Amino acid sequence: MAVMLVIEDEEPIQELIKEYLAPLKLEIYQAYSGEEGVDLYKTLMKKKKKPDIVIMDLKLPGIDGVEATKRIMEIDPKAKIYGFTAYFGTEWAKELERAGAKGVIARPVGFDGFRDIVKDLLLRLSRKP
């Protein structure tokens, strides 16, 4: 079963992600701040449950998504982090990619579109050696 870490401060968004991704049979872990996300990533690695994919919001309390991405990449340079944000077309989103994110998913794709993108990403990740 694939493991996903969602770092998103808004509980309704967290719940929608869980609900829409339920058909993908993922083990989803949730963090509500950048610091919590970095700590949870470390904990999951120690438990041999390294996330296959991390969904990162940009706007977070405490450290933002860019800083959280940098810190996760320091822990695990092979981390697969994708932004999911309304700020997708901005310089801030470009900073997220420069920090190590593999891409940014535009929040306006909606949750059906998001599920399709995540499903495709997981398929592609599972094929890579």
Sequence and secondary structure as in RCSB ss.txt:
>XXXX:A:sequence
MAVMLVIEDEEPIQELIKEYLAPLKLEIYQAYSGEEGVDLYKTLMKKKKKPDIVIMDLKLPGIDGVEATKRIMEI
DPKAKIYGFTAYFGTEWAKELERAGAKGVIARPVGFDGFRDIVKDLLLRLSRKP
>XXXX:A:secstr
  EEEEE S HHHHHHHHHHHGGG  EEEEESSHHHHHHHHHHHHHTT   SEEEE SS SSS HHHHHHHHHHH
 TT  EEEEETTTTSHHHHHHHHHT SEEEEGGGHHHHHHHHHHHHHHHHHH  
